[in-house]
Amino acid sequence: MSGLHRRDILTAAASLPMWPAALARGNTPAHYDVIVIGGGTAGIPCALFAAMGGARVLLVEKSPALGGTLFWSTGQIAGSGTVFQERLGIADTPQAHFEDCMRINHATADPALTRLTVNHAGETINWLAEHGFEVMDGHPVTGIGHDHFTARRYQQGVKSGLSILDAFLPSLNAMVTKGKITVLTGTTVANLIQSPDGRVTGVTTAGSEGIRDVSGSNVVIASGGCAANARLFEELHGVPLYAKTAYPTSQGDGLLLGLSAGGAIVGGDKYASLPGLVPDAFQYPCQMFAYAPLNPSIRAPWEILVNARGERFVREDHPSVHHIERGVYQQPAHRHWAIFDAAMLERSEPIIPKWTRERLASEHQSHAMFHSAMSVEALALRAGLNPLALHSTVDDYNRRLQEGREDTFGRKMRPAPLSTPPYYSIAMQGWTLVSFAGLKVSVDLQVLRKGGEAIPNLYAIGEVIGAGATSGAAYTNGMLVTPAITFGRILGTKLARASLSR
């Protein structure tokens, strides 16, 4: 990551939104065994399992309701040895899961955190199943939108992320009713309280009761990433936030808290760009107008992809979507254009799911990201591409196809030449839903300083440790939601045991 100075922290903090007044439920003792910051994918299971283990827990959430990105997420999770695999007679192991993950992300994820995830992911999924979580028909599968596993261990709930939330809430509410968990919604954590030796001893909250200092034996940051905070995202990744696609509360609050306590941030260099977002305009951050998956396992490509220079840069039918994603990442501003002709429009499945050919053709008459022309050179001029380069690119593609020669990029699927006017282009932008930079943690999930020393009593789980920690420089199936829940379970249980031993 680039250097983050106190001035940058304060500027980013000033951009965070204010939230409604606090809603308190449960008892409010003077001291808590565990304080969890963030009531979402990681924070809910952490608070729940800590309370079930006997700890007194405070769960603080800045939004009016618990759930976090589970309201936004598809909630795809992966694990071996699950009841869902057992139903289908699928044999699988944590070791096979580990090897698949490291293969997909080219060993760029933290191996210790990956191992911790896969060793306990099956237990996580089975717990969800015991509490009403049910998967979509045909699941588990080997994959959906990203590179596939070698075994069917990847599943999605029938209600996406809400299926996970629905499994947690009855147990969570029971703990609140018993006085084991105090929930504060509409409340922010403004500060971590530290002793002179750096030990974290509590938090400062801001809500309807004003500003309060609350003491706690252990504090867990589980407040998500920063993929909705353009300024902080770019500072930590060295890449602009090209599109507004993340959950709006993903403002990086927990990252700033961790930094203020002396924690280190790592993983910004693992940023991975998804392809195929059609923006409303080329401005940053843009809004998503439409989405073309550009995944050969979902739709076989007819079109070619070019960069801002009008040149092809990737094998469009490469069996690894990660290869295509990295190709987009390497292009200027992560921009790319799909180029096709009238015959391809007529014969192929529309590049944008659920669009008709008529809708696709009509957008080329009105939308700024869609262009058409009767010649390749005229199309390039309208789309803002180099006309000579695009002509050369299309000519090379057609000539090799017509002469039966190998494609320049090794493409196998070449159903037709690009030679029937009118010609069409769709401008696209690389994008992400998540932040890859996060607080550096140990395998015990303690927040670490730059030199590797643990900050006593401070922990972090979920996206606040960065997608790069468990997914690497790739989108590895289920390796965002699964570790968030799993680390929440593990850490909550561990901190409960620690509270009982004091």
PECOR-V93123 format. One record per residue. RES is the residue in one small letter. OMEGA is omega in whole degrees, 0 to 359 (none if undefined). BURIAL is # if it has 24 or more other ideal C-beta (glycine too) atoms within 12 Angstrom, else .. D_FIRST is the distance of its C-alpha to the first C-alpha in Angstrom with 1 decimal. Layout:
[[RES,OMEGA,BURIAL,D_FIRST] [RES,OMEGA,BURIAL,D_FIRST]]
This chain:
[[m,176,#,0.0] [s,184,.,3.8] [g,179,.,6.5] [l,183,#,8.2] [h,181,.,11.9] [r,178,.,15.0] [r,180,.,16.2] [d,180,#,13.3] [i,182,#,14.0] [l,178,.,17.6] [t,179,.,17.4] [a,180,#,15.6] [a,180,#,18.2] [a,181,.,21.0] [s,181,.,20.2] [l,183,#,21.0] [p,171,.,24.5] [m,184,.,27.5] [w,184,#,29.3] [p,181,.,33.0] [a,185,.,34.9] [a,172,#,34.7] [l,183,#,36.9] [a,175,#,37.7] [r,179,#,39.5] [g,180,#,40.8] [n,180,.,41.6] [t,178,#,39.5] [p,183,.,40.0] [a,184,.,38.9] [h,179,.,36.5] [y,174,#,34.5] [d,183,#,33.7] [v,172,#,30.6] [i,181,#,28.7] [v,179,#,26.6] [i,180,#,24.3] [g,182,#,24.3] [g,180,#,27.3] [g,189,#,25.9] [t,180,#,25.4] [a,185,#,24.2] [g,180,#,25.8] [i,179,#,29.3] [p,178,#,29.9] [c,179,#,28.5] [a,183,#,30.9] [l,184,#,33.7] [f,173,#,33.6] [a,180,#,33.3] [a,179,#,36.3] [m,178,#,38.3] [g,175,#,37.8] [g,181,#,39.4] [a,170,#,36.6] [r,192,#,36.8] [v,168,#,33.8] [l,179,#,32.4] [l,185,#,30.3] [v,181,#,28.7] [e,184,#,27.7] [k,179,#,27.0] [s,178,#,28.7] [p,182,.,32.5] [a,175,.,32.6] [l,176,#,30.9] [g,178,#,29.3] [g,185,#,25.8] [t,175,#,24.5] [l,174,#,27.6] [f,189,#,29.4] [w,191,#,27.1] [s,170,#,26.2] [t,174,#,28.5] [g,181,#,28.1] [q,184,#,28.1] [i,183,#,28.3] [a,177,#,29.1] [g,180,#,30.9] [s,179,#,33.8] [g,183,#,37.2] [t,177,#,37.4] [v,180,#,40.6] [f,172,#,39.7] [q,181,#,39.6] [e,179,.,42.8] [r,185,.,44.6] [l,179,.,44.0] [g,182,.,44.6] [i,176,#,41.1] [a,184,.,40.5] [d,180,#,36.9] [t,174,.,35.0] [p,180,#,31.6] [q,178,.,31.3] [a,177,#,31.8] [h,179,#,29.2] [f,182,#,26.7] [e,177,.,27.5] [d,181,#,27.3] [c,183,#,23.8] [m,174,#,22.5] [r,184,#,24.5] [i,182,#,23.1] [n,177,#,19.4] [h,176,.,20.2] [a,179,.,19.3] [t,175,#,15.6] [a,176,#,16.1] [d,185,#,16.6] [p,181,.,20.2] [a,179,.,21.4] [l,175,#,20.2] [t,179,#,21.6] [r,178,.,24.8] [l,179,#,25.1] [t,188,#,24.9] [v,180,#,27.4] [n,184,#,29.8] [h,183,#,30.2] [a,179,#,29.6] [g,178,#,33.3] [e,179,#,34.4] [t,182,#,32.1] [i,179,#,33.6] [n,176,#,37.1] [w,178,#,36.8] [l,180,#,35.9] [a,179,#,38.9] [e,183,.,41.1] [h,169,#,40.2] [g,179,.,41.0] [f,179,#,38.0] [e,187,#,39.4] [v,178,#,37.8] [m,178,.,38.6] [d,178,.,41.5] [g,180,.,40.8] [h,7,#,37.7] [p,180,#,36.1] [v,178,#,35.1] [t,180,#,33.0] [g,178,#,30.5] [i,185,#,30.4] [g,184,#,27.7] [h,181,#,25.6] [d,191,#,26.5] [h,169,#,29.4] [f,174,#,30.1] [t,178,#,33.2] [a,180,#,34.8] [r,181,#,35.4] [r,189,#,33.2] [y,184,#,31.3] [q,178,#,32.8] [q,179,#,32.6] [g,183,#,34.8] [v,178,.,37.6] [k,181,.,36.1] [s,183,#,32.4] [g,180,#,30.2] [l,176,#,33.3] [s,178,#,35.0] [i,179,#,32.6] [l,179,#,32.9] [d,179,#,36.7] [a,183,#,36.8] [f,194,#,35.1] [l,179,#,36.8] [p,179,.,40.3] [s,179,#,39.3] [l,180,#,36.9] [n,178,.,39.7] [a,179,.,42.1] [m,176,#,40.0] [v,180,#,39.8] [t,180,.,43.6] [k,180,.,44.1] [g,180,.,42.2] [k,180,#,39.5] [i,169,#,36.7] [t,181,#,36.3] [v,173,#,34.4] [l,175,#,33.1] [t,184,#,32.1] [g,185,#,31.3] [t,177,#,29.7] [t,170,#,26.3] [v,186,#,24.9] [a,188,#,24.2] [n,169,#,23.5] [l,179,#,23.3] [i,180,#,26.2] [q,174,#,25.8] [s,181,.,28.4] [p,180,.,28.4] [d,176,.,27.2] [g,180,.,24.1] [r,177,.,25.8] [v,185,#,25.2] [t,179,#,28.7] [g,182,#,28.4] [v,170,#,27.1] [t,181,#,28.2] [t,176,#,29.1] [a,181,#,30.2] [g,184,#,32.8] [s,178,.,36.5] [e,181,.,37.5] [g,180,.,35.4] [i,184,.,32.8] [r,169,#,33.4] [d,181,.,32.2] [v,181,#,32.4] [s,179,#,32.4] [g,179,#,31.2] [s,179,#,31.2] [n,179,#,27.9] [v,180,#,25.3] [v,174,#,23.3] [i,182,#,20.4] [a,192,#,20.9] [s,172,#,20.2] [g,185,#,18.1] [g,185,#,14.9] [c,186,#,13.9] [a,171,#,15.0] [a,179,#,17.8] [n,189,#,15.9] [a,184,#,15.0] [r,181,#,13.6] [l,179,#,11.2] [f,182,#,10.3] [e,179,#,9.5] [e,185,#,7.5] [l,184,#,5.2] [h,184,#,5.7] [g,181,.,6.8] [v,178,#,10.1] [p,170,#,13.0] [l,190,#,14.6] [y,185,#,17.5] [a,176,#,20.0] [k,181,#,21.2] [t,184,#,21.9] [a,176,#,20.4] [y,189,#,22.6] [p,181,.,22.9] [t,180,#,22.2] [s,187,#,18.6] [q,178,#,17.4] [g,181,#,14.9] [d,183,#,17.5] [g,176,#,16.9] [l,179,#,13.1] [l,177,#,14.4] [l,180,#,17.3] [g,177,#,15.4] [l,182,#,13.3] [s,179,#,16.7] [a,180,#,18.2] [g,181,#,15.8] [g,178,#,13.8] [a,175,#,10.3] [i,181,#,7.7] [v,170,#,6.6] [g,179,#,7.2] [g,179,#,5.1] [d,180,.,6.3] [k,180,#,9.6] [y,177,#,10.3] [a,184,#,14.1] [s,172,#,16.3] [l,179,#,19.8] [p,162,#,22.6] [g,177,#,25.7] [l,175,#,25.1] [v,185,#,27.7] [p,173,#,26.6] [d,177,.,29.0] [a,176,.,27.9] [f,174,#,25.2] [q,187,.,23.4] [y,348,#,20.1] [p,180,#,20.0] [c,171,#,23.2] [q,177,.,25.6] [m,174,#,26.6] [f,179,#,30.1] [a,182,#,30.6] [y,175,#,28.9] [a,187,#,29.9] [p,182,#,28.6] [l,181,#,28.9] [n,184,#,29.5] [p,178,#,32.5] [s,178,.,33.4] [i,180,.,33.9] [r,178,#,35.5] [a,185,.,36.6] [p,170,#,35.4] [w,183,#,38.0] [e,170,#,35.9] [i,177,#,33.6] [l,178,#,30.0] [v,177,#,29.1] [n,184,#,26.1] [a,177,#,26.4] [r,182,.,28.4] [g,183,#,30.9] [e,172,#,30.2] [r,183,#,29.8] [f,185,#,26.7] [v,171,#,27.2] [r,188,#,30.2] [e,180,#,30.8] [d,180,#,32.6] [h,183,#,30.3] [p,177,.,31.0] [s,177,#,27.3] [v,175,#,25.6] [h,178,#,22.3] [h,179,#,23.4] [i,178,#,24.0] [e,180,#,20.7] [r,176,#,18.9] [g,177,#,21.4] [v,181,#,20.6] [y,184,#,16.8] [q,182,.,17.8] [q,179,#,20.0] [p,180,.,19.5] [a,179,#,18.1] [h,179,#,18.8] [r,178,#,22.4] [h,184,#,25.3] [w,171,#,29.1] [a,181,#,31.7] [i,179,#,34.9] [f,183,#,38.3] [d,184,#,42.0] [a,180,#,44.9] [a,178,.,46.0] [m,177,#,42.7] [l,183,#,42.6] [e,190,.,46.1] [r,186,.,45.7] [s,171,#,42.2] [e,181,#,40.8] [p,184,#,38.9] [i,178,#,35.2] [i,184,#,34.4] [p,176,.,35.7] [k,173,.,38.7] [w,173,#,39.3] [t,176,.,42.8] [r,180,.,43.4] [e,178,.,45.1] [r,181,.,42.1] [l,180,#,39.9] [a,183,#,42.4] [s,179,.,42.9] [e,178,#,39.2] [h,177,#,39.5] [q,190,.,42.1] [s,188,.,40.1] [h,185,#,36.3] [a,181,.,34.0] [m,182,#,31.9] [f,179,#,35.1] [h,176,#,37.3] [s,180,#,40.5] [a,182,#,42.8] [m,175,.,45.8] [s,179,.,44.2] [v,181,#,40.8] [e,179,#,40.6] [a,177,.,41.4] [l,180,#,38.8] [a,180,#,36.1] [l,180,.,37.2] [r,182,#,37.1] [a,180,#,33.7] [g,180,.,32.2] [l,177,#,31.9] [n,185,.,33.5] [p,179,#,37.1] [l,180,.,37.9] [a,180,#,34.9] [l,176,#,35.4] [h,180,#,39.1] [s,180,.,38.3] [t,181,#,35.9] [v,180,#,38.5] [d,179,#,41.3] [d,180,#,39.6] [y,182,#,39.0] [n,184,#,42.6] [r,180,.,44.2] [r,178,.,42.7] [l,183,#,43.7] [q,180,.,47.3] [e,178,.,47.8] [g,180,.,46.6] [r,180,.,43.9] [e,178,.,40.6] [d,181,#,37.8] [t,181,#,35.2] [f,178,#,32.4] [g,181,.,34.8] [r,181,#,35.3] [k,182,.,38.3] [m,177,.,39.0] [r,189,#,40.6] [p,183,.,43.3] [a,174,#,44.3] [p,178,#,43.8] [l,192,#,42.1] [s,184,.,45.2] [t,179,.,46.9] [p,0,.,46.4] [p,179,#,45.1] [y,187,#,41.6] [y,172,#,38.7] [s,172,#,34.9] [i,178,#,32.4] [a,183,#,29.0] [m,185,#,26.1] [q,170,#,22.4] [g,187,#,19.5] [w,176,#,18.4] [t,174,#,17.1] [l,191,#,18.6] [v,173,#,15.8] [s,183,#,12.2] [f,177,#,10.4] [a,180,#,7.8] [g,178,#,10.1] [l,178,#,11.7] [k,181,#,12.2] [v,174,#,16.0] [s,176,#,18.8] [v,173,#,21.4] [d,176,#,23.4] [l,173,#,20.7] [q,177,#,20.3] [v,184,#,17.2] [l,171,#,15.9] [r,182,#,14.8] [k,181,.,12.3] [g,178,.,15.4] [g,179,.,16.5] [e,180,.,19.2] [a,172,#,20.2] [i,185,#,20.7] [p,174,#,24.3] [n,180,#,25.4] [l,183,#,22.0] [y,177,#,21.0] [a,179,#,18.8] [i,179,#,19.7] [g,185,#,19.3] [e,178,#,16.4] [v,174,#,14.9] [i,176,#,13.8] [g,176,#,12.1] [a,181,#,14.1] [g,183,#,12.3] [a,185,#,14.0] [t,178,#,17.4] [s,182,#,17.3] [g,179,#,14.9] [a,184,#,13.9] [a,173,#,17.2] [y,184,#,19.4] [t,188,#,21.5] [n,173,#,24.7] [g,187,#,24.8] [m,168,#,21.7] [l,180,#,20.4] [v,183,#,23.6] [t,178,#,25.2] [p,178,#,22.8] [a,180,#,22.6] [i,184,#,26.4] [t,178,#,26.8] [f,175,#,24.5] [g,178,#,26.2] [r,184,#,29.6] [i,184,#,28.7] [l,178,#,27.2] [g,179,#,29.9] [t,181,#,32.6] [k,182,#,31.2] [l,175,#,30.9] [a,178,#,34.4] [r,180,.,35.8] [a,180,.,34.3] [s,180,#,35.9] [l,182,.,39.2] [s,181,.,39.2] [r,none,.,38.8]]
